[in-house]
Amino acid sequence: MSDKNYKHIFIWSSGLHIETDLKKPIEDLEHLQGIVGGLIEMSQGRYNGKNYTMWVNEEGLMHNLPINQKAIKAYQDYWFWYENENPGTTSRTRIEQTKIVGNVVLIDEQGQ
């Protein structure tokens, strides 16, 4: 059995967030859908200088879910970091215009 911990950061659209370490990453569809409140879509986020897999509500914009400013910042931080590491691979305008809505979860898939 692994001694690794997997950081999970739950970010609500209200701005509240909770960080916790779990013995394994949340991977099953039902749990992820329950956290984001609907169908899931995977993206990337960066939080406190570390990269994470970000799970968001795929239909959040269609359902007019509230904007999640902390999740937008995590998304932008990742893609601006990525662009810095790989110049010319992403569109700054697309990054700046992307909206993240509803509740999200960031998961460290590598463990520590």
Phi, psi and chi 1 to 4 in degrees:
 res  aa     phi    psi   chi1   chi2   chi3   chi4
   1 MET       -  139.1 -177.3  146.6  141.9      -
   2 SER   -78.2  144.2  173.0      -      -      -
   3 ASP   -93.6    7.1  -71.1  -25.6      -      -
   4 LYS   -69.0  151.7  -73.6 -174.9  178.3 -176.6
   5 ASN  -117.1  146.0  -74.8  -48.1      -      -
   6 TYR  -118.0  113.3  -61.8   85.4      -      -
   7 LYS   -71.8  134.6 -177.3  167.4  -71.5  -62.2
   8 HIS  -123.4  132.1  -68.9   63.6      -      -
   9 ILE  -121.8  113.5  -55.9  168.6      -      -
  10 PHE   -94.6  122.4  -57.8   90.4      -      -
  11 ILE  -120.9  113.3  -53.4  173.7      -      -
  12 TRP   -85.8  153.7  -76.4  -93.5      -      -
  13 SER   -64.2  -19.0   55.2      -      -      -
  14 SER   -70.7  -13.2   66.4      -      -      -
  15 GLY   104.7  -16.6      -      -      -      -
  16 LEU   -67.1  139.4  174.5   70.2      -      -
  17 HIS  -141.6  150.5   76.7  -83.7      -      -
  18 ILE  -129.7  131.7  -64.5  174.6      -      -
  19 GLU  -108.3  135.6  -61.8  180.0   38.9      -
  20 THR  -148.9  153.7 -171.1      -      -      -
  21 ASP  -105.8  131.6  -69.7  -29.8      -      -
  22 LEU  -120.4  158.0  -59.4  175.1      -      -
  23 LYS   -71.7  -19.7  -70.8  -64.8 -179.8 -172.1
  24 LYS  -149.9  152.2   65.1  177.5 -164.9  165.1
  25 PRO   -70.5  146.0   18.1  -22.8      -      -
  26 ILE   -67.3  123.0  -63.8  172.5      -      -
  27 GLU  -126.4  -19.3  -63.2  173.8  -32.5      -
  28 ASP   -82.1  145.2   64.6  -80.8      -      -
  29 LEU   -56.6  -46.0  180.0   63.4      -      -
  30 GLU   -62.4  -41.9  -73.3 -178.5   13.0      -
  31 HIS   -66.3  -44.9  -81.2   97.5      -      -
  32 LEU   -63.1  -41.9  -70.0  169.6      -      -
  33 GLN   -64.2  -36.9  -72.7  177.7  -29.8      -
  34 GLY   -64.9  -37.3      -      -      -      -
  35 ILE   -67.3  -46.6  -67.3  165.9      -      -
  36 VAL   -89.6   -9.7  -56.4      -      -      -
  37 GLY    80.0   31.6      -      -      -      -
  38 GLY   162.2 -160.1      -      -      -      -
  39 LEU   -59.7  146.3  -60.1  177.6      -      -
  40 ILE  -105.0  152.1   58.3  170.7      -      -
  41 GLU  -137.3  137.2  180.0  176.4   -7.2      -
  42 MET   -92.2  139.9 -173.7 -178.5   79.3      -
  43 SER  -141.9 -160.2 -173.1      -      -      -
  44 GLN  -130.0  149.2  -58.8  -62.6  -39.0      -
  45 GLY  -143.3  159.6      -      -      -      -
  46 ARG  -130.7  128.3 -172.0  167.3  173.4   84.5
  47 TYR  -138.6  125.0 -170.0   83.6      -      -
  48 ASN    51.7   41.9  -72.5  -21.0      -      -
  49 GLY    77.6   10.3      -      -      -      -
  50 LYS  -123.8  142.2 -177.3  165.6  177.3   41.2
  51 ASN   -86.3  142.6  -63.3  -24.9      -      -
  52 TYR  -136.7  156.4  -67.9   86.3      -      -
  53 THR   -79.7  131.5  -59.6      -      -      -
  54 MET  -111.1  127.1  177.1 -172.8  -76.6      -
  55 TRP  -108.2  126.8  -66.0   97.3      -      -
  56 VAL  -127.5  168.1  -56.6      -      -      -
  57 ASN   -79.5  116.0 -174.3  -43.1      -      -
  58 GLU   -60.8  -32.4 -178.1  177.7   24.0      -
  59 GLU  -107.2   17.4  -62.8  178.6  -30.2      -
  60 GLY   -56.6  -41.4      -      -      -      -
  61 LEU   -66.3  -40.2  -71.0  171.2      -      -
  62 MET   -64.2  -30.3  -70.2 -171.6  -44.0      -
  63 HIS   -94.0    8.9  -66.3  -63.2      -      -
  64 ASN    54.3   40.8  -65.0  -45.4      -      -
  65 LEU   -68.1  154.0  -64.5  180.0      -      -
  66 PRO   -67.1  147.6   12.2  -16.2      -      -
  67 ILE   -60.1  141.0  -63.3  -71.1      -      -
  68 ASN  -114.7   93.8 -172.1  -35.0      -      -
  69 GLN   -62.2  -40.9  -66.9  -64.2  -20.5      -
  70 LYS   -64.3  -38.3  -78.3 -173.4  179.2  177.3
  71 ALA   -69.1  -37.7      -      -      -      -
  72 ILE   -61.0  -44.4  -69.0  171.0      -      -
  73 LYS   -61.3  -43.3 -179.5  175.0 -179.1  -12.6
  74 ALA   -61.5  -42.9      -      -      -      -
  75 TYR   -61.5  -50.2  175.0   87.8      -      -
  76 GLN   -63.9  -41.7  -69.8  175.6  -16.2      -
  77 ASP   -58.8  -41.0  -74.1   -6.9      -      -
  78 TYR   -63.8  -51.7  174.6   83.0      -      -
  79 TRP   -71.3  -30.8  -72.3  106.0      -      -
  80 PHE   -69.1  -38.7  -70.0  144.1      -      -
  81 TRP   -61.5  -46.6  167.0   84.5      -      -
  82 TYR   -60.5  -44.1 -173.7   86.6      -      -
  83 GLU   -63.7  -37.3  174.5   60.8   24.2      -
  84 ASN   -64.5  -37.9 -170.9   53.0      -      -
  85 GLU   -77.4  -26.2  -63.9  -70.4  -45.9      -
  86 ASN  -135.5   71.9  -55.2  -81.1      -      -
  87 PRO   -53.4  137.0  -23.0   32.3      -      -
  88 GLY    83.5    6.7      -      -      -      -
  89 THR   -95.7  -15.3   57.4      -      -      -
  90 THR  -132.9  163.2   59.0      -      -      -
  91 SER   -99.6  117.9  162.2      -      -      -
  92 ARG   -58.8  -39.3 -175.6  169.0 -173.1   86.0
  93 THR   -62.7  -44.3  -58.6      -      -      -
  94 ARG   -61.7  -42.6 -178.1 -170.7   61.8   79.7
  95 ILE   -61.2  -46.9  -64.4  166.8      -      -
  96 GLU   -67.7  -28.3  -69.1  171.4  -15.0      -
  97 GLN   -91.8  -11.0  -67.9  177.6  -11.6      -
  98 THR   -68.9  131.3  -63.7      -      -      -
  99 LYS  -109.1  134.0  -58.6  -67.2 -177.9 -123.9
 100 ILE  -111.2  129.6  -52.1  -69.8      -      -
 101 VAL  -126.8  158.6  -61.9      -      -      -
 102 GLY    73.6 -170.3      -      -      -      -
 103 ASN   -80.2  145.3  -58.4  -27.2      -      -
 104 VAL  -135.0  164.6  -52.7      -      -      -
 105 VAL  -133.3  135.1   61.4      -      -      -
 106 LEU  -103.0  132.4  -57.5  174.0      -      -
 107 ILE  -128.6  128.9  -59.5  176.3      -      -
 108 ASP   -80.7  104.3  171.2   11.4      -      -
 109 GLU   -77.5  -14.5  -56.7  -77.4  -14.4      -
 110 GLN   -89.7  -30.2  -56.3  -57.2  -49.0      -
 111 GLY    76.3  165.5      -      -      -      -
 112 GLN  -145.6      -   40.6 -168.5   -2.7      -
